[in-house]
Amino acid sequence: MYIVTGAAGLIGSAVIWALNRRGVTNILAVDHLGLTEKWRNLRALKFADYMEKDDFRSKLAAGSFEPLNIEGIFHLGACSSTVEKDATYLIHNNFEATKELAEFAADWNIRMVYASSCATYGDGAQGYLDDESRIERLRPLNMYGYSKQMFDLWAKRRGLFANNSIAGCKFSNVYGPNELHKAEMRSVVLRAYEQISTGGKMGLFKSYRPEYADGEQQRDFLYVKDAVEMVLFLFDSGESGLFNIGSGRAETWNSMVRAAFKALDKPECIEYIEMPESLRLKYQYYTCAEMSKLAKLGWKKPATSLEEAIRDYYGNYLIPGKFLGDE
């Protein structure tokens, strides 16, 4: 059996989809559905059982799981909101819960891959190298990033990266099918689809740094299908440590939005809008995952181009109203 937490989320549901494509269905899906529409991401997927995250944590604490039946853990459940202000909630949800599962995995020698984040890199002053020896130097810009950094540091102190116990995925800006539930945290690729489809134009934040023109801020955009291929490759490798999961390309917001207009066959109309003051000191102007570490393990497949990925996302999922597994 495989355990996938965050199973109804963007990356978690895509991991189950990818496992299903390998013929794997003996999966325990763990999440908190609440009042969200995340359940829609699960409808076309195949798994053996579902459990709410609080019940899962209780059973884990009580020693109710038979570890010999667990082949691997994909821990992708977390609060991913970069604007979440409740630090205590983030500690409990992103740090404490991950520690509990990591200790269980380490005690029983179960392979575990978990979600870290490129948000741990902060403003990029220390670079974007997935090197465990340098992570103490990183200064995340928001509490979400720090909650991920806290666990990375804890895992390092516990020696979990040194004994082939766990691997952390520093995800870049992942977008794609099964993100409709993400509210304010849905990708700008999805927001572009919504704005262009309804109003024929797209708003992007102005730049407040002279070295970047409006819309020329850069991001490492990664299609979710590429992301989960990398995750499964990393899981199969058996390697431990921190690994960037990104495209390895820094592309501008303008280029992303132009690809969106092209995919929808609409004339370009971009408006540059004021960024809220609360975000200006926390805004990342440049991100680009350094991918040499994953490449050294044998990963050779280039990430899908923005144009191709956005065309697939819009044409095969958003426009027909489909989810992963509906293909």
ChimeraX attribute file (.defattr): number of C-alpha atoms within 10 A of each C-alpha:
attribute: neighborCount
match mode: 1-to-1
recipient: residues
	/A:1	17
	/A:2	22
	/A:3	22
	/A:4	27
	/A:5	27
	/A:6	24
	/A:7	30
	/A:8	30
	/A:9	25
	/A:10	24
	/A:11	27
	/A:12	26
	/A:13	29
	/A:14	27
	/A:15	25
	/A:16	29
	/A:17	24
	/A:18	20
	/A:19	21
	/A:20	17
	/A:21	13
	/A:22	9
	/A:23	10
	/A:24	16
	/A:25	18
	/A:26	17
	/A:27	23
	/A:28	19
	/A:29	26
	/A:30	25
	/A:31	24
	/A:32	19
	/A:33	16
	/A:34	9
	/A:35	7
	/A:36	11
	/A:37	12
	/A:38	22
	/A:39	16
	/A:40	15
	/A:41	26
	/A:42	23
	/A:43	13
	/A:44	15
	/A:45	21
	/A:46	19
	/A:47	21
	/A:48	12
	/A:49	12
	/A:50	17
	/A:51	16
	/A:52	15
	/A:53	19
	/A:54	13
	/A:55	13
	/A:56	18
	/A:57	16
	/A:58	11
	/A:59	12
	/A:60	14
	/A:61	13
	/A:62	9
	/A:63	11
	/A:64	10
	/A:65	13
	/A:66	7
	/A:67	16
	/A:68	10
	/A:69	10
	/A:70	18
	/A:71	15
	/A:72	20
	/A:73	23
	/A:74	24
	/A:75	23
	/A:76	27
	/A:77	24
	/A:78	22
	/A:79	15
	/A:80	16
	/A:81	17
	/A:82	15
	/A:83	14
	/A:84	13
	/A:85	12
	/A:86	10
	/A:87	14
	/A:88	12
	/A:89	14
	/A:90	23
	/A:91	20
	/A:92	14
	/A:93	16
	/A:94	26
	/A:95	21
	/A:96	16
	/A:97	19
	/A:98	22
	/A:99	16
	/A:100	13
	/A:101	18
	/A:102	24
	/A:103	16
	/A:104	18
	/A:105	19
	/A:106	16
	/A:107	11
	/A:108	13
	/A:109	17
	/A:110	21
	/A:111	23
	/A:112	26
	/A:113	27
	/A:114	23
	/A:115	24
	/A:116	28
	/A:117	25
	/A:118	26
	/A:119	27
	/A:120	26
	/A:121	25
	/A:122	21
	/A:123	20
	/A:124	19
	/A:125	10
	/A:126	13
	/A:127	15
	/A:128	20
	/A:129	19
	/A:130	24
	/A:131	12
	/A:132	15
	/A:133	8
	/A:134	11
	/A:135	18
	/A:136	12
	/A:137	10
	/A:138	19
	/A:139	18
	/A:140	20
	/A:141	19
	/A:142	21
	/A:143	21
	/A:144	26
	/A:145	23
	/A:146	24
	/A:147	27
	/A:148	26
	/A:149	25
	/A:150	19
	/A:151	21
	/A:152	27
	/A:153	14
	/A:154	13
	/A:155	22
	/A:156	18
	/A:157	11
	/A:158	12
	/A:159	14
	/A:160	19
	/A:161	19
	/A:162	15
	/A:163	13
	/A:164	17
	/A:165	24
	/A:166	26
	/A:167	26
	/A:168	26
	/A:169	23
	/A:170	22
	/A:171	24
	/A:172	24
	/A:173	22
	/A:174	22
	/A:175	23
	/A:176	27
	/A:177	24
	/A:178	25
	/A:179	22
	/A:180	20
	/A:181	17
	/A:182	16
	/A:183	10
	/A:184	11
	/A:185	14
	/A:186	18
	/A:187	17
	/A:188	19
	/A:189	21
	/A:190	20
	/A:191	18
	/A:192	22
	/A:193	23
	/A:194	15
	/A:195	14
	/A:196	22
	/A:197	15
	/A:198	9
	/A:199	9
	/A:200	17
	/A:201	19
	/A:202	24
	/A:203	18
	/A:204	20
	/A:205	16
	/A:206	17
	/A:207	19
	/A:208	15
	/A:209	11
	/A:210	7
	/A:211	10
	/A:212	14
	/A:213	11
	/A:214	19
	/A:215	21
	/A:216	19
	/A:217	23
	/A:218	20
	/A:219	22
	/A:220	21
	/A:221	29
	/A:222	24
	/A:223	24
	/A:224	24
	/A:225	21
	/A:226	19
	/A:227	24
	/A:228	21
	/A:229	18
	/A:230	21
	/A:231	24
	/A:232	15
	/A:233	15
	/A:234	22
	/A:235	20
	/A:236	11
	/A:237	12
	/A:238	15
	/A:239	20
	/A:240	20
	/A:241	22
	/A:242	26
	/A:243	27
	/A:244	26
	/A:245	31
	/A:246	28
	/A:247	28
	/A:248	20
	/A:249	18
	/A:250	16
	/A:251	19
	/A:252	19
	/A:253	20
	/A:254	17
	/A:255	14
	/A:256	21
	/A:257	28
	/A:258	21
	/A:259	22
	/A:260	26
	/A:261	22
	/A:262	15
	/A:263	19
	/A:264	18
	/A:265	9
	/A:266	14
	/A:267	12
	/A:268	15
	/A:269	14
	/A:270	17
	/A:271	12
	/A:272	13
	/A:273	14
	/A:274	12
	/A:275	14
	/A:276	8
	/A:277	8
	/A:278	9
	/A:279	12
	/A:280	13
	/A:281	11
	/A:282	15
	/A:283	15
	/A:284	17
	/A:285	17
	/A:286	16
	/A:287	26
	/A:288	23
	/A:289	25
	/A:290	19
	/A:291	19
	/A:292	15
	/A:293	15
	/A:294	20
	/A:295	11
	/A:296	9
	/A:297	13
	/A:298	12
	/A:299	15
	/A:300	9
	/A:301	11
	/A:302	9
	/A:303	18
	/A:304	16
	/A:305	15
	/A:306	21
	/A:307	17
	/A:308	12
	/A:309	22
	/A:310	26
	/A:311	17
	/A:312	16
	/A:313	23
	/A:314	21
	/A:315	15
	/A:316	17
	/A:317	18
	/A:318	18
	/A:319	12
	/A:320	9
	/A:321	11
	/A:322	19
	/A:323	24
	/A:324	22
	/A:325	18
	/A:326	12
	/A:327	8
